[in-house]
Amino acid sequence: MRQWMTAALWPALVLPALAGDPLAEGRRIFTELAQPSCSLCHTLNDAGSAGQIGPNLDELRPTAEQVGKAVSGGVGIMPPFADSLSPEQISAVAAYVAGVAGS
């Protein structure tokens, strides 16, 4: 029975790893892909950024939904990124920020 369970669970355990690391992709979008870079304006320890223009995300600790809305539509002086990032990229950066902020 144990071998059957292991074999049955294998795809569920391996396929996400084959698809890539979503947090790593979110970090790449935060630090490199978004233009201007999120790290230019925001402080986020995990990303190694110390921006002083936008809020400190480690202190703010936003939810993925809050980040997604801000990235998509912009907020304050932050421009919207809906035209330059795909919905999947916005979701990835939102999950990343929400997952690492304050750590």
N, CA and C of each residue as an Amber inpcrd file, in Angstrom:
protein
   309
   0.8220000  -1.1970000   0.0000000   0.0000000   0.0000000   0.0000000
   0.8650000   1.2610000   0.0000000   1.9300000   1.2520000   0.7720000
   2.8060000   2.4230000   0.8620000   3.4160000   2.7600000  -0.5020000
   3.8660000   1.7550000  -1.2740000   4.4320000   2.0280000  -2.5910000
   3.3890000   2.6520000  -3.5100000   2.1540000   2.1880000  -3.4500000
   1.1010000   2.7440000  -4.2860000   0.8770000   4.2130000  -3.9500000
   0.8400000   4.5350000  -2.6660000   0.6090000   5.9170000  -2.2620000
   1.7510000   6.8080000  -2.7210000   2.9670000   6.3260000  -2.6030000
   4.1190000   7.1130000  -3.0340000   4.0650000   7.3510000  -4.5350000
   3.7700000   6.3120000  -5.3020000   3.6860000   6.4420000  -6.7520000
   2.5400000   7.3620000  -7.1520000   1.4330000   7.2950000  -6.4370000
   0.2810000   8.1360000  -6.7700000   0.5490000   9.5970000  -6.4520000
   1.3190000   9.8680000  -5.4210000   1.5960000  11.2460000  -5.0250000
   2.7520000  11.8670000  -5.7990000   3.5580000  11.0710000  -6.4520000
   4.7450000  11.5750000  -7.1430000   4.4480000  12.7250000  -8.1040000
   3.4540000  12.6180000  -9.0030000   3.2130000  13.7530000  -9.9130000
   2.8560000  15.0390000  -9.1810000   2.0870000  14.9390000  -8.1280000
   1.6940000  16.1490000  -7.3880000   2.8850000  16.8020000  -6.7130000
   3.8880000  16.0100000  -6.3620000   5.0730000  16.5530000  -5.6990000
   6.1070000  17.0670000  -6.6860000   6.1990000  16.4450000  -7.8420000
   7.2560000  16.7670000  -8.7980000   6.8400000  17.8320000  -9.8110000
   5.6110000  17.8100000 -10.2870000   5.2140000  18.7390000 -11.3370000
   5.3880000  20.2070000 -10.9640000   5.0310000  20.6310000  -9.7290000
   5.2810000  22.0430000  -9.4080000   6.7630000  22.4100000  -9.4920000
   7.6310000  21.5170000  -9.1060000   9.0650000  21.8060000  -9.1720000
   9.5200000  21.9290000 -10.6270000   8.9470000  21.1110000 -11.5100000
   9.3230000  21.1860000 -12.9190000   8.8310000  22.4740000 -13.5630000
   7.7440000  23.0200000 -13.0590000   7.1840000  24.2450000 -13.6230000
   7.9810000  25.4800000 -13.2220000   8.9340000  25.3320000 -12.3350000
   9.7310000  26.4660000 -11.8790000   9.3110000  26.9010000 -10.4950000
  10.1150000  27.7380000  -9.9160000   9.8620000  28.2310000  -8.5680000
   9.1060000  29.5450000  -8.6640000   7.8050000  29.5600000  -8.2780000
   7.0400000  30.7960000  -8.4290000   7.5990000  31.9610000  -7.6120000
   8.1580000  31.6960000  -6.4360000   8.7350000  32.7950000  -5.6490000
   9.9730000  33.3610000  -6.3370000  10.7630000  32.4880000  -6.9320000
  11.9500000  32.9640000  -7.6580000  11.5360000  33.8110000  -8.8600000
  10.4750000  33.4100000  -9.5410000  10.0000000  34.1980000 -10.6810000
   9.4610000  35.5430000 -10.1990000   8.7250000  35.5470000  -9.0950000
   8.2280000  36.8010000  -8.5320000   9.3560000  37.7280000  -8.1340000
  10.4160000  37.1550000  -7.5780000  11.5910000  37.9560000  -7.1930000
  12.2560000  38.5600000  -8.4260000  12.3550000  37.7730000  -9.4850000
  12.9730000  38.2510000 -10.7300000  12.1570000  39.4010000 -11.3240000
  10.8400000  39.2800000 -11.2560000   9.9840000  40.3570000 -11.7630000
  10.1830000  41.6030000 -10.9080000  10.2200000  41.4420000  -9.5920000
  10.3880000  42.5600000  -8.6630000  11.7170000  43.2730000  -8.8870000
  12.7880000  42.5160000  -9.0750000  14.1270000  43.1070000  -9.1360000
  14.6060000  43.4520000 -10.5420000  14.0750000  42.7680000 -11.5780000
  14.6390000  42.9370000 -12.9130000  13.6250000  43.2700000 -14.0050000
  12.5510000  42.5110000 -14.0460000  11.6700000  42.5590000 -15.2130000
  10.7620000  43.7850000 -15.2440000  10.1590000  44.1340000 -14.1400000
   9.2800000  45.3130000 -14.1060000  10.1240000  46.5530000 -14.3820000
   9.5990000  47.4270000 -15.2190000  10.3070000  48.6610000 -15.5550000
   9.4030000  49.8600000 -15.3360000   9.6960000  50.7450000 -14.4280000
  10.8770000  50.7190000 -13.5750000  10.8020000  49.5840000 -12.5630000
  11.9630000  49.1640000 -12.1230000  12.0600000  48.0580000 -11.1750000
  11.3800000  48.4060000  -9.8570000  10.6700000  47.4420000  -9.3060000
  10.0170000  47.6330000  -7.9980000  11.0620000  47.9770000  -6.9330000
  12.2430000  47.3870000  -7.0740000  13.3080000  47.5880000  -6.0820000
  13.8550000  49.0130000  -6.0950000  13.5970000  49.7440000  -7.1420000
  14.0400000  51.1350000  -7.2090000  13.3030000  51.9850000  -6.1670000
  12.0400000  51.6730000  -5.9440000  11.2050000  52.4910000  -5.0580000
  10.9110000  51.8650000  -3.6980000  10.9020000  50.5400000  -3.6290000
  10.4580000  49.8570000  -2.4130000  11.5930000  49.1560000  -1.6810000
  11.4860000  49.1610000  -0.3470000  12.3740000  48.3580000   0.4820000
  11.7360000  46.9950000   0.6630000  12.5080000  45.9520000   0.3840000
  12.0930000  44.5730000   0.6080000  13.3650000  43.7730000   0.8560000
  13.5640000  43.3660000   2.0980000  14.8150000  42.7100000   2.4820000
  15.1560000  41.5170000   1.6100000  14.1870000  40.6620000   1.3260000
  14.4630000  39.4550000   0.5460000  15.0090000  39.7870000  -0.8390000
  14.5820000  40.9040000  -1.3910000  15.0340000  41.3150000  -2.7230000
  16.3210000  42.1250000  -2.6670000  16.7790000  42.4570000  -1.4610000
  17.9840000  43.2610000  -1.3270000  17.7630000  44.7000000  -1.7530000
  16.5270000  45.1740000  -1.6610000  16.2360000  46.5320000  -2.1100000
  15.9900000  47.4590000  -0.9260000  16.3730000  48.7120000  -1.1120000
  16.2450000  49.7220000  -0.0530000  15.7030000  51.0250000  -0.6230000
  14.6960000  50.9190000  -1.4870000  14.1010000  52.1070000  -2.0770000
  13.4300000  52.9660000  -1.0320000  13.4180000  54.2650000  -1.2570000
  12.8600000  55.2130000  -0.2970000  11.6600000  55.9810000  -0.8470000
  11.2370000  55.6930000  -2.0680000  10.1420000  56.4380000  -2.6860000
   8.7910000  55.8630000  -2.2790000   8.6510000  54.5530000  -2.4240000
   7.3960000  53.8890000  -2.0680000   7.4610000  53.3320000  -0.6630000
   6.3550000  52.7550000  -0.2010000   6.3530000  52.2070000   1.1530000
   7.3370000  51.0560000   1.3250000   7.8030000  50.9080000   2.5560000
   8.6590000  49.7900000   2.9370000   7.7440000  48.5720000   3.0240000
   7.9110000  47.6270000   2.1180000   7.0150000  46.4810000   2.0500000
   7.2120000  45.5240000   3.2190000   8.3990000  45.5050000   3.8120000
   8.6190000  44.6740000   4.9980000   7.8010000  45.1860000   6.1800000
   7.6350000  46.4870000   6.2770000   6.8290000  47.0660000   7.3480000
   5.3400000  46.9930000   7.0220000   4.9810000  47.2280000   5.7690000
   3.5850000  47.2320000   5.3500000   2.9640000  45.8320000   5.3680000
   3.7310000  44.8440000   4.9470000   3.3040000  43.4430000   4.8810000
   1.9620000  43.2830000   4.1570000   1.9050000  43.7020000   2.8940000
   0.6460000  43.6410000   2.1560000   0.2660000  42.2040000   1.7910000
  -1.0300000  42.0020000   1.5510000  -1.5070000  40.7080000   1.0650000
  -1.2300000  40.6190000  -0.4310000  -1.3100000  39.4200000  -0.9730000
  -1.1300000  39.2370000  -2.4110000  -2.1940000  40.0110000  -3.1800000
  -3.4080000  40.0600000  -2.6620000  -4.4720000  40.8050000  -3.3280000
  -4.1480000  42.2990000  -3.3690000  -3.6480000  42.8430000  -2.2650000
  -3.2890000  44.2610000  -2.2310000  -2.1630000  44.5670000  -3.2180000
  -1.1610000  43.7070000  -3.2550000  -0.0380000  43.9170000  -4.1760000
  -0.5250000  43.8200000  -5.6140000  -1.3260000  42.8080000  -5.9030000
  -1.8310000  42.6320000  -7.2630000  -2.6070000  43.8440000  -7.7550000
  -3.4620000  44.3920000  -6.9040000  -4.2290000  45.5790000  -7.2840000
  -3.3140000  46.7800000  -7.5080000  -2.3350000  46.9730000  -6.6300000
  -1.4120000  48.0980000  -6.7650000  -0.5680000  47.9720000  -8.0220000
  -0.0700000  46.7740000  -8.2890000   0.7720000  46.5700000  -9.4750000
  -0.0550000  46.7330000 -10.7410000  -1.2410000  46.1880000 -10.7560000
  -2.0900000  46.2840000 -11.9510000  -2.5050000  47.7100000 -12.2570000
  -3.0490000  48.3900000 -11.2620000  -3.6410000  49.6960000 -11.5170000
  -2.8480000  50.8910000 -11.0710000  -1.7400000  50.6540000 -10.3660000
  -0.9630000  51.7590000  -9.8260000  -1.6370000  52.3110000  -8.5850000
  -0.8710000  53.0720000  -7.8170000  -1.4100000  53.7210000  -6.6220000
  -0.5020000  54.9010000  -6.3000000  -1.0910000  56.0590000  -6.0330000
  -0.2770000  57.2510000  -5.7750000   0.6040000  57.5550000  -6.9690000
   1.9030000  57.7050000  -6.7260000   2.8340000  57.9870000  -7.8250000
   3.3220000  56.7150000  -8.5260000   2.9420000  55.5530000  -7.9920000
   3.3320000  54.2780000  -8.6160000   2.5240000  54.0770000  -9.8950000
   3.2110000  53.8270000 -11.0110000   2.4900000  53.6390000 -12.2740000
   1.8240000  52.2600000 -12.3300000   0.8120000  52.1200000 -13.1720000
   0.2210000  50.7960000 -13.3800000   1.1320000  49.9490000 -14.2670000
   1.1380000  48.6630000 -14.0080000   1.9690000  47.7500000 -14.7920000
   1.1360000  46.7780000 -15.6170000  -0.1920000  46.9650000 -15.6580000
  -1.0670000  46.0390000 -16.3710000  -0.7490000  45.9650000 -17.8640000
  -0.1930000  47.0190000 -18.4290000   0.1450000  47.0060000 -19.8530000
   1.5250000  46.4200000 -20.1380000   2.3710000  46.3370000 -19.1140000
   3.7340000  45.8480000 -19.3460000   4.0110000  44.4840000 -18.7230000
   3.1710000  44.0340000 -17.7860000   3.3170000  42.7130000 -17.1780000
   2.0520000  41.9070000 -17.4330000   2.2120000  40.6310000 -17.6790000
   1.0570000  39.7600000 -17.8970000   0.3330000  39.5110000 -16.5700000
  -0.9060000  39.0760000 -16.6170000  -1.6110000  38.7260000 -15.3780000
  -0.8550000  37.6780000 -14.5570000  -0.2110000  36.7460000 -15.2280000
   0.5710000  35.7180000 -14.5280000   1.7850000  36.3310000 -13.8330000
   2.4250000  37.2770000 -14.4790000   3.5720000  37.9590000 -13.8730000
   3.1320000  38.7960000 -12.6800000   2.0020000  39.4590000 -12.8020000
   1.4810000  40.2510000 -11.6890000   1.1430000  39.3410000 -10.5130000
   0.5360000  38.2000000 -10.7910000   0.2290000  37.2320000  -9.7250000
   1.5000000  36.7210000  -9.0680000   2.5280000  36.4660000  -9.8670000
   3.7900000  35.9520000  -9.3240000   4.4600000  36.9740000  -8.4260000
   4.5180000  38.2230000  -8.8500000   5.1640000  39.2390000  -8.0140000
   4.3300000  39.5120000  -6.7710000   3.0000000  39.4440000  -6.8900000
   2.1290000  39.6560000  -5.7410000   2.3310000  38.5380000  -4.7000000
   2.4040000  37.2990000  -5.1750000   2.6240000  36.1660000  -4.2630000
   3.9960000  36.2630000  -3.6070000   4.9840000  36.6710000  -4.3880000
   6.3350000  36.8320000  -3.8540000   6.3740000  37.8660000  -2.7350000
   5.8770000  39.0610000  -3.0260000   5.9300000  40.1390000  -2.0240000
   5.1650000  39.7340000  -0.7680000   3.9570000  39.2170000  -0.9420000
   3.1490000  38.8070000   0.2090000   3.8180000  37.6800000   0.9900000
   4.5290000  36.8290000   0.2760000   5.1710000  35.6870000   0.9170000
   6.4420000  36.0050000   1.6910000   7.1480000  37.0450000   1.2810000
   8.4450000  37.3400000   1.9170000   8.4720000  38.6230000   2.7370000
   7.4940000  39.4980000   2.5600000   7.5070000  40.7750000   3.2740000
   7.5020000  40.5420000   4.7780000   8.4260000  41.2040000   5.4450000
   8.5420000  41.0850000   6.8910000   9.3890000  39.9340000   7.3700000
   9.9340000  39.1670000   6.4320000  10.7760000  38.0300000   6.8550000
  12.2350000  38.4060000   6.9480000
